[in-house]
Every structure is written in structure tokens, then in C-alpha cells.
Amino acid sequence: MLKTNLATAAAVLTVALSSAAAADTYAKYGEVDGWKVYIDAEKKSCLIEAVDSAENVVQMGLTEDRSVGYLGVFTKADTSIMKGSKEGVAILIGENLYVGEATGMRGNITKGYSGGYVTSDNPMFVKDIEQQYEMIVFPESDYSFVVDLAGTKKAIAMARECNAAQMN
């Protein structure tokens, strides 16, 4: 089992909004296998987003300088997550365990949602997300939960295409 540290971002990311309330700076680029790809016109980058049947939102994209990727999970369920709070987290994807820190968010995403994100500059983390069908998240203070990764390979490929187009 591979164990690696997730890089932590220096500042809180202003990640995308849920598809129900996309901001003026976000435009839909495409959709594939249940994932939507959005262009962030302000940052000139793209992100992917999926919403499950319980209205939980998963988002993945790049930081503004494109050096680090982020993965955010947001819910309408009651949580004790506070904006800017830090919490240890372990993420199991396939046989690989990633250990790092999640940053809580409230108010920067769609109204009524709370959640957090992790960042990573480890290419294996992205490869695992592309290749596996689920990941299990183990927050330090809450219960574990499973995130469906079906369709991420095609969605990440579309986001890469989208990001390349934003560089022109």
C-alpha cells in the first residue's frame, strides 16, 4: 500500500459553485459520463463536477497557478465543518492510501452546502482517481464516506482539453 502526504494549499481556494448556481465567471464546457466540465473564465482554468442523488457535490480542478490539483466534497447534510478549519484526512483509492489535511469551506460554495477540499501535486493521486470507481474518505473527526468516481477518466480528459484551450 502506497502512503503519501497530500500537499496543502497556502490560501483557501475559491472553488466552483454547484451546477444549480454557476457564477458569471463559470461557463459549461461539456458533459461526459455524469460529470460536468466548467470553464472558470477568471482563472482561465477548468474543473469537473458531479452531483449524486443525495445532492452531494464532488469537484476537481487546479489551483490558479495550475501547479496543484484540488478535490472538494460538499453536502447539504448537517456538519460541524467550519470555513478555514483544518482536519486530518485519509483517502483510500484502490490499494493506495493518501494522508493529508482537508480545509473546511462554508459560504464560498452554493448556499446551503458545507464541505472541504484537499490538494495534491502527486500525479499518482490523479491517476488513481481516473482508474478507480470509488474512494473512501476517512476524516479525523467524522464518519467515513464513499465517493463515486465512475466516469472520472473521461471527465478529467475533457478538463485537460478544456485547460489547454484556456491557455491560448
C-alpha positions in Angstrom: 0.0 0.0 0.0 1.4 3.4 -1.0 1.2 6.1 1.7 2.0 9.7 0.7 1.3 13.1 2.0 -1.2 15.4 0.2 0.2 18.9 -0.3 -1.8 21.7 1.4 -2.6 24.9 -0.2 -1.3 28.2 1.2 -4.6 30.0 0.8 -8.3 29.0 0.6 -9.4 28.2 -2.9 -12.4 29.8 -4.3 -13.7 26.7 -5.9 -16.6 26.4 -8.4 -20.2 26.6 -7.5 -22.7 23.8 -7.8 -24.2 23.5 -11.2 -27.5 24.8 -9.8 -26.0 28.3 -9.2 -23.0 28.8 -11.5 -21.5 32.2 -11.1 -20.9 34.6 -14.0 -17.3 33.5 -14.2 -18.2 29.9 -14.9 -19.4 28.6 -18.2 -20.3 25.0 -19.1 -17.7 23.4 -21.4 -19.2 20.0 -21.7 -20.5 16.9 -20.0 -19.4 13.3 -20.0 -20.4 10.2 -18.0 -22.3 12.2 -15.4 -19.6 14.8 -14.9 -19.9 18.4 -16.0 -16.8 20.4 -17.1 -16.8 24.1 -16.4 -14.6 26.9 -17.5 -13.6 29.4 -14.8 -13.1 32.5 -17.0 -11.5 34.5 -14.2 -8.8 31.9 -13.5 -8.6 30.6 -17.1 -8.8 27.0 -16.0 -11.4 24.2 -15.9 -12.9 21.9 -13.3 -15.1 18.9 -13.2 -18.2 18.4 -11.1 -20.7 15.6 -10.3 -23.8 15.7 -8.2 -25.1 12.5 -6.7 -28.7 11.5 -6.0 -28.4 12.9 -2.4 -27.3 16.3 -3.9 -23.7 15.9 -2.7 -21.2 17.7 -4.9 -17.7 16.5 -5.9 -15.4 19.0 -7.7 -11.9 18.6 -9.0 -9.7 21.1 -10.7 -6.4 23.0 -10.5 -5.3 25.9 -8.3 -4.9 29.2 -10.0 -1.2 28.6 -10.9 -2.1 25.1 -12.1 0.7 23.5 -10.0 -1.6 21.7 -7.6 -4.9 19.9 -8.1 -7.8 20.0 -5.6 -10.7 17.7 -4.8 -13.7 19.0 -2.9 -16.7 17.2 -1.4 -19.7 19.2 -0.4 -23.0 18.3 1.2 -26.3 19.7 2.4 -26.3 17.5 5.4 -25.6 19.0 8.9 -21.8 19.1 9.5 -19.6 20.7 12.0 -17.2 21.8 9.3 -16.2 25.5 9.7 -14.8 27.7 7.0 -11.0 27.6 7.1 -10.8 24.8 9.6 -8.1 22.2 9.1 -8.6 18.5 9.7 -6.5 15.4 9.1 -7.9 13.1 6.5 -7.0 9.7 4.9 -8.2 8.8 1.5 -8.2 5.2 0.2 -8.3 4.9 -3.6 -7.8 1.3 -4.7 -4.8 0.0 -2.8 -3.3 3.4 -2.2 -3.7 5.4 1.0 -3.2 9.2 0.9 -2.9 11.1 4.1 -3.1 14.8 4.5 -5.2 17.8 5.6 -8.6 18.9 4.5 -9.7 22.6 4.6 -13.3 23.3 5.5 -15.4 25.6 3.4 -18.7 27.4 4.1 -20.1 30.3 2.2 -17.8 30.1 -0.8 -19.9 27.5 -2.4 -23.5 27.1 -3.2 -25.8 28.3 -0.5 -26.7 25.5 2.0 -23.6 23.4 1.3 -20.6 22.8 3.5 -17.6 20.6 3.0 -13.9 20.7 2.4 -11.1 20.1 -0.1 -7.7 18.5 -0.2 -4.9 19.5 -2.6 -2.2 17.3 -4.1 0.6 17.6 -6.5 1.1 13.8 -6.6 0.4 12.5 -10.2 -0.4 9.1 -8.7 -3.4 10.6 -6.8 -4.9 11.8 -10.1 -4.1 8.5 -11.8 -5.9 6.6 -9.0 -8.9 8.9 -9.3 -9.0 8.2 -13.1 -8.6 4.5 -12.8 -10.7 3.6 -9.8 -14.5 3.6 -9.3 -14.7 4.8 -5.7 -12.7 6.4 -3.0 -13.2 6.1 0.8 -12.6 9.2 2.8 -11.7 9.0 6.5 -12.0 12.4 8.1 -10.3 12.8 11.5 -13.5 13.8 13.4 -16.4 12.4 11.4 -17.5 9.2 9.9 -16.0 7.8 6.7 -17.9 8.1 3.4 -17.5 6.7 -0.1 -17.2 9.0 -3.2 -18.3 7.5 -6.6 -15.5 8.0 -9.1 -17.3 6.4 -12.1 -16.6 8.5 -15.2 -13.7 10.5 -13.9 -11.3 9.2 -16.5 -13.3 10.8 -19.4 -14.1 13.8 -17.3 -10.5 14.5 -16.4 -9.5 14.1 -20.1 -12.2 16.6 -21.1 -10.9 19.0 -18.4 -7.4 18.7 -19.7 -8.6 19.5 -23.2 -10.5 22.5 -21.7 -7.5 23.7 -19.8 -5.3 23.5 -22.9 -7.9 25.6 -24.7 -7.8 28.3 -22.0 -4.0 28.7 -22.4 -4.5 30.1 -25.9 
